[in-house]
Amino acid sequence: MSNEVLLHNLYLVDATREKALSLAAVWVQDGKISAAGPEDEVRAALGNRRVSEVDMAGRYVSPGLINMHTHLSLSLPGPRGAEVKGMNDFELALYMADGAARSLASGVTSIRCVGEKRHADFALRSAIDAGYVPGPRMFTAGRPLSCTGGHGHTSSGALECDGETEFRRGVRQQIKAGADLIKVMISGGISGQHEKITTRQVTRGELEAAITTAHDWGKKVTAHAGPAGIIAEAVELGLDCVEHGYELTDKVTDLMASMGCALVPTLVVTRCKAFFDELGVPEWMQQRSLGAGERHLQSYRSALTSGVTVMLGSDMPPFWNFEGTSAVVRELEHMSEQGLGPKATLAAGTLIPAHWLGHEHLLGSVEAGKYADLIATEGDPSLDTSTYRSISWVMKNGEVTRDDVSLSLAGAAH
């Protein structure tokens, strides 16, 4: 495809619109959207320019998904995880590149990595930006920070820190490497054998040191966290986002809402037995994860009632074939079905993450001046979240990266 194209005969859907716009078109030029709206208006903006045209055959075009909880190097307990742990640096980078390409094909055009091994994520981000390998736009925390033996010290490549000085140094090391944000493991979780979800893993001083240092450098902080008590303390200290939040209370979600702390619920990770079986995850982890499922949903509903900002994040590899679709779409379905609804779920997977990342001027909606990161579905995702199961076409930065129905071949230069 050329660097300039007119997509037409489509419905336009994003979180800025009350409803899908019919008879719409999108003019893409040099990787960005030059115009989007009613087709006659877009053609008028084109004037006499000769551009390639693609007939979208009445599909619904919406922004590419932004997955805010991704691990491309995750190694859960079990034989599959052991294979990843045993990779050398070169093997790990190629493995992660494959996951990035698969994520892009699933409709995820941007990802927030929240814990990767050995800083391979920075090399991959550079390779994607340079066009050497396909993949989503990457925003990454580098290595998450944990206490000695804490959550993620094997599965997510966490940097073990003890004491305020080490947590400050850990933050600065990630920023030095190029981190876009900071991740701190403040409690146990479902994948640590010698911990519980409720195990506190940082002192108040360590937590404050990490958050204030990151904020001093202009970086947001997100935290792997399960229990309400430590989450409340972190929010009071200025935490910007909670991952999972398995055991939230109404009091804590009210606090989160008042302080502007977001939640990435990752609902799919406490209801994914088939995924665990496929990876050979041991029974103790399966029981802990699946056993937390109902309480996890209660926490999520509490967050919605309190008005907490929620954002898409699968934790599972976004592209994983799961329950008849991809893991990222299954997560969107859970978010919608458990109280968010289709329209708000569309926003939670696109525009809201763009705002959290500070890139709302470039990502998250189909508007002039933003990157041409687009997906096409058979139906309207603002009315039915499950229509994301029909993703058949993906564009990132103006380049078609997936086309199941040869739409890119349908048009001709005019």
N, C-alpha and C positions, 0 to 999 in steps of 0.2 A: 504494500500500500504506500502511496506517496505521503509526503508530510503534510498534505492538505486534503481534506475530504469532507463531503456533506453527507451526513446520515439523515435519511428522511423516511417517510411513511412509518412513523413510530409514535408511541405514547411516551410522554416524558414524566418521570416520577422522581421526586426527591422530597426531603423533609421540609423544604421551604414552601411547598405547594399544598394547598388544601386538598386537591385531588389531581389525578393524572391528567395531563394535557394531551388531548388527541390532535391528530393532524400536525404533529410537531416535527422539528428537525434540529440537528446539532451540527454546527460548522466547527470543524477541528483544524487547527493550523499550528504546526511546529510544536506538537505535543500538548497544546492547551486548547480550551474552548474559546472560540472567538465570538460565537453567538449561539443561543439556545432559546427555543420558544416556538410559537406558531410558524409553520413552514413558510407561509408567504412573507412573514417579517424577516426570517432568516435569509430567504432568497433575495429579498430586497437589500439586506445588508451585504450580501455577496456582490450584488451589482453585476457587472459583466465579467467577473473573474471566472476562469475556466478551472474547475476542480473535478476530481473524481467523485462519483456519487455511489452510495450504497443504499439500496432499498432494504430496510429493516423488516419488511414484510409484516408490519403491524405488531411488532414485538414491543415490550415495555422496557425502556432504557432507563436505568437508574445508576446512582454512583456505585463504584466498586466498594466492597465491604472493607472495613477497617477492624482487624482483629486485635484487640488490646491485651490478650494474654496468650502468647505463643512461646514455645520452646522448640527450637530446631535441633537441639542437641540433647534433648531429654533422654534419660536412661532410667526407667523405672525398675524396681526389683524384678528379677526373672531373667530368663535366658536371652531375650531380645535386648533387654537393657544392658546385660553383660557384654553383648557384642559391641554396643556403642561405647561403653566404658573402655573397651580394649582397643579402640581405634587410635592410630597415631594422628598427629596434627593434620597431615595431608588427607588421610581417609575421612577424618571428621569434617573437614571443610567441604569435601565433595558430597558427603552424606547430607550435610546441611543445605548445600546448593540444590540437591535433588528435592529436599523438602520445600525449599523456597519456590522452586518451579512448580511443584504440585499445588502449593498453596495459591499461587497466582492463577493457575488453571481452575481452581475451585471458586474463583470470583473474589478472592481476597487480594486487593490491590495495594493495601498497606498493612503492615504488622507492627505491633509493639512487642519486642522480645523482652521477657522479664526474667532472664537467667540463662546464660549460655556458657559453655565450657571454654576455658583457655583463650578467651578473647577472639575466637574464630569468627564471631559475629561481625566484628569490625572489618575483617578482611572480606567477608561475604558482602557486607553492605557496600564497600567500595567497588567490588566486582559488579554488583548489580547496577550501581549508579553509573559505572563506566560502560555498561552494556555488554560485558563479557559473558554474563550468565543471566537467564531470565529469573525474575523474582519480584515480589512486592517491594514497595518502598519500605525501608526498614528504619524503625526507631528502636533503639536498644538501650538496655540498662547495663550491658556488659555482665560482669559477674555479680550476682546478688550477694549481700552481706549477711552472714549468719554467725552465731557463736560457735565455739569449738564443738564439733559433733552435732551442730544444729541442723535444722531442716534444709535440705537441698545441698548439703556439703558433698554428696556423691551424685545425686540425680540431676541437679541443676548446675553443678560446677561452682557452688557458692564459695566465696572467700571467707575463711574462718577468721573472726575478729573477737577479741576480748578486751573490754575496757574502752573508755571513751576515746582515748588516743588512737587505738587501732580502728575503731569505727570511723573516726574522722579521716584517718589515713586511707581506709578502704574506699570511702566516698571519693576522695581526691584521686586515688588511683584509677577509678572508673572514669572520672571526668578527664583525666590526663589521656586515657586511651581513646576517648571520643564518645563517652556515654551521653545519651539524650535525656536520661532520667536515672534515678537511683531506686533500687529495690532492696528492701530489708526484710529478712525473715524474723518476724517477731513472736511467732508461736510455732508449735508443732503442726503437723498436717497428716495427710493420709498415707504418705509414702516413706515415712521414717520409722523404722522398726522399733527403735528404742525411745520412742516418744509417744505422746498422745496429742490429739488435736488441741487440747487445752493446755499443753505444756508451755509455760512462759519461757522465752529464750533470750530476752534482752532485759537489762536494767533500765530504769527510767533515764539514768545518765547516758547510757549508750544510745538509747533511742533519741534523746534530745540532741546528742552530738551528731548523729547521722542526719537528722532532719535539718538542723540549723546550718550545718556545713553545706549540705546540698542547696538549701535555699540561698545561702550566701553566694553561691556560684550560679544562681539563677536556674537551678534544676528542680523539677518536681520529684516527689518521693511517693512510691507506692509500697505497700507492705503485704506480704503473705501473712494472713492472719485468720484465726478461727474464732477464739473466744471473745466475748463482749468486753470483759474488763480491760485487757491490754489494748484492744482496739480503741476504747474510749480514751485511754491515756494517750495513745498516739495521735488521735484526732485533736485532743486538747493542745498537743504540742505542734500541731500544724500539718499533720499528714494529709497528703493530697488525694490518695486513693487507697481502697482496700481491695485485696484480691481474695476471693472466695467468701469470707465472712460467714463461716458455717454456723456460728452460734450467736448471731446478733440478737439484741433485745430492742423493744420499742424505744426505750430510753436512749440507747446508743444510736439507733438510726435517726432519732430526732436530733441528736447532737451532730451526727454526720451531715444531715441536711442543713442545719443552721451554720455549720462551719464550711460548707461547700466541699466536703469530702465525697468523692465518687465511689461507686462500687462496681467491680467487675465480678459477677457472681459465679461464673463457670459452672452452671447447673449440671451440665452433662457429665462432669467428673464423678458425681455421686450416683449416677444411674447408667453405668457403662460396662456391665459385666462382660458382654461379648468382646469388647475391646481388651479388657483385662485377660480374658481367656486366650485371645489371639496372641498376646504378648507373653503369656505364661506367668502372669503376675501371681505371687503366692497368696494363699488363702487368707493369711492374717491381714494383708493390705486390702483384699477384696472385701472382707467383712467390715473393716474400719470405714472404707469408702461408702459402700452400699448401705451400711448401717446408719450413716450420717445423712442419708438422702432426705428424709422427711423433715428433719430439723433444718436442713439447708434450705428447703422450700419455705419454711416458716420465716426464716431470716430474710429471704428475698422478698416475700410479701410484706414484711414489716418495713423494709427499705422503700418499697413502692408506696405504702401508705404514708410514710413520713415525707415523701417527696425527694428522696435521695436520687441523685443523678446516677443512672445505671448505664453500663456500656458493654458491648459485645466482647467476649473473650472465651475461647474454646478450651484452653489448656491442652486438651487433646490436639494432635496435629490437625490443622484446619481441613486438610484434604482427605482425612481418613474415611474410608468407605464404612459407614455406620448406620444401621437401621434404615437402609434403603436410600440414604443420601450421604452427604459429607458431614463431618463432625461440626463444622461451623454452621451449617444450615440447621442441624439438629439442635444446636445451642440456641439459635434464633427462635426456633419453634418452641422450645421450653420457655424462653423468656416471654414470648407472646402469649402462650397458653396459660401461663401461671400468673397472669394479671396485667402485663404491659400492653397487650393488644398490638395488632399489626402496624398501625401508623407510628406509634411510639417506638416499636421495635425497629422499624426502618431508620428512625433517627438515631437509635442507640447503636446501630451498626454502621453509621456513616457520619452524619454531621456532628453529633455530640462528641465522639472520639476526636474528630478533627479539631474541635474547640479545645479539648483537654490537652492535645498535643501542641496547641498554639499555631495550627496550620489551617484554620478555618478559611483563610483567604485563598488557599490553594486546593483544599480537599473537602470532600463530604457532601457536595451538591453539584448539580449540573447547571453551572452558571458561567457566564463569560469571565475569563481571566483565570479560571481554575484548571488544574491538570485534567486532561481528557482520560480519566480513570473511570471506565464505564462497564456495566454488564447489561445483558439483555435476557429477559425471561418471557415465558409465554403468557403470564398473567400479571396482575398488579400487586406487588408486594406490600403496598400500603393498605390493601384490603384483605390479603391472605398471605401470611408469612410463608406458608408452605409452597408458594409459587417459586420461591428461591430454589426449590428442587429442580426447576426446569432451566436453570442457567445453561445457556448453550453458546454464549459469545462473551468474550472478555477483551477489553481494550485497556492498555495501560500506557499513559504518556503518548497517546495518539497512535499506538501500534497495536494491531489486533494480535493477541497472544493465544486466543482460543476461538475457533469457529467451527462448530459442529455441523452447520448447515450451509456452509460456503456463502454466507452473506457477503463476504468481502469480494466475491467474484461476481456479484449480481449487478453491480453498477458499471457505468462507463463514463469516461470524461465527457463533459459538456462545456 
